[in-house]
Amino acid sequence: MRRIYLDHNATTPLAPEVFEAMRPYLTDQFGNASSIHWYGQVARAALEEARVSVARLINAQPGEIVFTSGGTESDNAALFGAVEAAQAQRPGRTAHVTTTTIEHHAVLHAAKALELRGARVTFIPVDSEGVADPAEVERAIISDTVLISVMHANNEIGTLQPVREIGRLARERGITFHTDAVQSSGKVPMDVRALGIDLLSLSAHKLHGPKGVGALYVRKGTALHPLLYGGHHERDRRAGTENVAGIVGFGRAAELALERIRAESSRLAALRDRLELSILRRVPRARVNGAAVPRLPNTSSIRFEGVEGEGFVIACDLRGLACSTGAACSSGSLEPSHVLAALGLSREEARSTVRFSLGRDTTEQDVDAAADVVAEVTAHLRSLSPLELSERGVSASPVQETSSSTGFTS
């Protein structure tokens, strides 16, 4: 069976060039980057070279890059670190944080944890396309607002947020501005200077790098308390022995992404549009979420009326197509996506939504074959739906009802 992978927003395959760059630091060059002997200095030099590469990806200075274990740690470090730093500067005052309702759980859950610690949090709604209004962010700002956190691109529907406008608001008022760019980095050009960003989260495995390594951009002069305490690693901003091999891989992945970003962005956008057009032509009652606003070039969120998303994903997988119902970290949740609910979709609409996310290895042949599978699976599942059968005057048997939710036939 030919397999097609369209779940690159969950993770990307490790690029061969990245693996080769990492190989020496998994074998012979095993030194601790904090050691002063030769082994340590070789590791330190490689680590600092990678820091330069990651900084270039977002137009930052190398000294503004703090390596972490991934996007979740970077988000937590940004939120807790910025709020704790502000509280230390303004003892006795309640810190106020503004974020949106469609953030990744690494931000949403961190924000709710801050509430439990006494902070106030305002969750800004989005419109039906999944975009936050800068005017809503501005209205939410009060004298105690110390942090605004708005993602650059949504991981489920791909919509790009107006971070430049929000960054300007934050800068004018002296408020620290954080953006989660885990899903957008390496896919669309990023310039932290132009966007007015103080803190920005990155993750290597979203851009063909290794899992378990990420970074937090900290603009020079931004007050930030460390999330982890221990040794003097990362200039006292993140304690813990650095993952040298992973960081080297992150650096190489960043180099490759920067070299190809404009051409690859155009290629992926064309493939995404080809996929959507084919599906919409062949599958009745299908709708693209966020289609009317700027999106990531590789991401397509489509809802299929009358089809249950998890059964759809399983049926596609049985036919060799990998896709998802949303964020991988939410897999297994009985509740519909908080992102889709924030768009105003009903529970049924949210649960009928499937995400297709393309990557560097995706071809026209993959997209065309995927559209074939989608059309076949949708028709099959709808034919087994109790509602469809009822409209045709056919009674659904218990076996048919079970099949409708899983895509299996007995």
N, C-alpha and C positions, 0 to 999 in steps of 0.2 A: 504494500500500500504506500502510495506517495503521501508524505506528510507535509503540511503547510503550517508554518508558525506565524500567527497574526496576534500575538500577545506580548509585543515588545514593550508595552508600558508596564508590564509586570516585571520583566527582566529581559536583558538582551544577551545573545550568545557572546562569549568572550572572543574578541578579535584575535586572529592568529598573531598579528604583530604585537599585541598586548601580552599574549602568553610568552612570546619569545623575549620580550623585555623583562618580564618577571622571572623567567627561569633561573638566571644566575643567583637571584636573591632568595630563591627557594632551595638552593643547593650550596655552592661554594661560598658565595658572598652572604654569609649568614649573620654578620655582625650586628650588634646593638648600636643604633645610631647615636647613643649617648656615651659610648665608650671612646676613650681617647687614643687607643691603639689603632694600628693600621686597619684592622677589620671594621672597627667602629667608624673610622673616617671614610672608608669606602662606602659604607651604608649611609653615612651622613651626606656625602656628596650626591649620591643618587636621590636621596630624599629631597634635598634642596633643589635639584634639577627638576624633579617632578612638581615641586611647589611653584616654580617659575611657569611651567606648562599649564597648570591649573589656573594660575592667576591670569595668564594670557587669554584663556578661554572666555573670561568675563571682564577683561580690561581692568584688572586689579593689580596692586603691587604684591610681589611675592610675600612680603612680611605681613600682609593682611589675610593670608590663607592659614587656617587652622585645620589640621587633618583630624578626622573623627572616624567612628566606626560605620557611619552611613547617614542617610537622610534623617532618620528618626532622632538620632543623637544630635545632629546639627539643629533640627527644629527645637528640640528640648533645650539645648544649650542656649539658643537665641532667646527663647521666651523666658526661661527661668533666670538666665544670666542678666538680661536687660532689666527685668523687673527688680531683681535683687539689688542691682547696681543703683537703680533709681531710688529704691527705698532707703538705701544707705545714705544717699545724698539728701533725702527729704524725710528724715525720721518722723514717725507719727502721722504721716499722711497716707491715705489709701491710694494705692497705685491703680490706674485704670488702663485697660488694654482693649483695643478695638481689632476685631478680626471678622471674617465672613463665615457664613453658614456652610460653605462648600469646601472648606480647607481639608487637607489630609488629616486623618485621625492623630497623627503625630503632633499637629498643631491644636486641633480641637480638644483632644484629651489633656494636653498640657495646659491649655487655657482653663479648662474646667478644674484641673488640679490647682491652678493658681487661685481660682475662686475659693476653693476650700481653705487656702492659706490666707484669705482675707482680701484678695484683690477683687476689683470689679471688672467685669468683662462685658463688652457689647458685641453682639453677633449681628453683623450687617447682612441683610437679605440680598439675594440676587434676583435679576429679572428672569423671564421665562426662557431666555437663551443662556442663562448661567453667568451673567456678567454683573459685577458690583458697580454701583454708581458712585463716583468720587464725591458727589454732593451728599450722599448718605453718609459716607465716611466723614466728611467735614462736619456734618450736623452732629455726629456722635462724639466729636472731640470736646473735652471739657478741660478745666484747668489742671486736673489730676492725670490726664492722659500721658502715659510715659512710653507706650509702645503701640504701633500699628503693625499688624501682620497680615499681609494679603499675598496669596500665592501668585506666581507668574502665569502658570497655566494649570488648568485642572486635569488631574490624572485620569478621570473617568470620561469626560466629554471633550476635553482638549481645548476649551475656550480660554483665550488669553485675556488677562485682566488689565485694566488701565493703570499699570504700576507707575508709569511716568507721572501721570497727574496726581496720583496718591503720594508718590515720593515728593513731589513739589509741595503738597500740603504739609507733609510731615516736616520737611526742611524749613519751611517758612515759620513753623511753630516750635521748632527745636525738639521735635518728637522723634525718637528712634524708630526707623522703618525697617522691618524685616520682610523678606519675601522667600517663600519656598519655591525654588527653581529646580527642584529635583527632576521634574518631568520635562522641563523645557530646555535645560542646559544641553548643549550639543545638537539641538534640533533647530533652534532659531538663534540668530545673533543676540548676544547679551553684552550690555555695557553698563556696569554698576555705576559708573560716574554719570553717564547721561540720564540714567533712570532715578538717580537720587537715593540709592539704596545704601543702608548702613550695615545690614546683616543679610546674608544670602546663603541658603542651604543647597548643597550639591550631593549627588550620590554617583559613584563610579559605575555601578551595574546597570544604570539606565542608558549609558552611552558606550556599551560594548567593553566595559571594564570589569574588574572582579567584584564580587559581592563582599560585603564586610568592610568597605572603606568609603568615606565621604569627606566632605569639607564644609567648613563654615567660613564664609568671607566676613571679616570684621573690619569695617572701615577704620582707618587710623584715627584715633581720638574717640572712638565709640566706647562708652563705659560698659563693661561686661564682666560679671562675676563668673568664675569657672563653675561648671557643673560637676566636674570630678576633681578630687583633691588627692595629691600624692607627690610625685617628683616634679621637677622643673621642666617637663617636656613642653614643646610647643610654646615656648616663652611664657610659661606659667599659665597658659590659657586652657590646656587640656592635658591632665596628668595621664601617664600610662605609656609604656614602651610602644613606639610607633611600629605599625605594620608595614615594614619597609617594602616587602614584595608587593603588597596590595597598593601602596602609595605609588610605587614605580609604575605599576599597571595603570593606575588612575592617570598619572601624568602622560603616559603614552596614549591612552584613550582620548584624553583631552586634546593632544596634538593632532590626532587623526580627525577628530570631530571638527576642530577649527579649520583644518586644511580643506575639508569637504563640505562645510556647513551650508553654503549658499546653493551649490549644485545639488546636494543631497536633499535639501529642503524643497527645492523645485521638483525634483524627481518624485519624492514621496507624496507631495501634494497632488501631482498628476495621477499617481497610482491610487491614492485615496479617492479622488474624484471619479476615477474609472470604476472603482469598486462600488461606490455609492450609486452611480448612475446605472450600472448593471443590475444591482439589487432592486433599486426603485422601479426600474422598467419591468422586472420579472416577478416581483413580489408585491401583490396588492396589499394595501393598508400597512405599509412600512413608512416610518418617518425618521428623519435624521435629527438628533438633538443638537442644538447649537449651530445649525447650518447657516444662520443669517449673520453670524459675527465671526471675526477672525479666530482661527483655531490653530492648534498644532498641525503641521502638515501631514503627520502620520496617523492621526487619531480620528476614528469614526464611531460614534455612538448611535445605534439604530434601534428603534423599538418596533417590534413586530406584533401588531394587534392579534390577540387570541392565542399567543404562544407564551409558554412559561419559560423564562430565560435559562434556568439551570438545566431543564430538560433539553433545551435547544443546544446548549454548550456540550452536553454529554453526547447528544446525537451527532453533532458536528465532529466531535473527537473520534467517535466510532468510524467516521468516514475520513479521518485523517486531517481535519482542520482544527487547529488550536485557536480558540478565542476565549472571551471571558464575559461574565455578567457585570464586571466593574473592577474595583481595586482588589488585587490579589490578597492583601492583608485583611480584607473583609470577607473572604471566602468562608462559607459555612454559616454566615449570619442568617437568622430567620427573618430579619427586618430588611425591607427594601433600602436601597442606597439613600443615604442622607443627601447626597448631591442631587439625585433625581427628584427627591421629595422637595428640595429647596427650589427646584425649577417650577414647582406647582403640579407635577405629574401625580396622578392617582396611584394608589398602591399597585393596581393592576398594570398600569402603564409602566411604572418603574420596574416591576418584576418581569416585564416583557422586553426589557432593554438589554442589548448585547453590545460589547465593545470589541472593535477590531482595531488593532494597533500594528502598523507596519514598521519595518526596519531596514537596515542596510542590505540585508540579504533577500528582501522581497522583490519579486520580479512581476512583469506583466502576466506571465503564465500562472504564477501563484494567485494573483488577484482574480483572473478569469476562472481558474479552477475553484477558488473560494466562493465566487458568486454562484457557480453551479451547485456547490454543496448547500449553500444557504437557501437557494430556491427549492432544492429537493427536500431539505429538512423542514422548511416552513410548510410546504405543501403536505408533507407526511404528518406532521404534528397537528396541523389544522384539520386534517381529515379524520383524526382520532379524537378531536375535541368534542366533549359532550354538547357544547353549544352548537358547533357546526353540524353534528349529527342530528340534533334536535331540529335545526332549521331545514334539514333534508328529510325530516320525518323518520329518522332511524333511531332506535333505542340503543344507548351505549351499554355494552356489557361491562362487568367488573374488570375483565382483562383489558378492554379497550380504554377504560378510564385510567387504569394504572399506566398503560402505554403512553397516554397523552402527557403524563408528567415526566416521563423518563426518556421517551424515544425508543424504548425497547419493544419488540413484538415477540409474542410467544408462539 
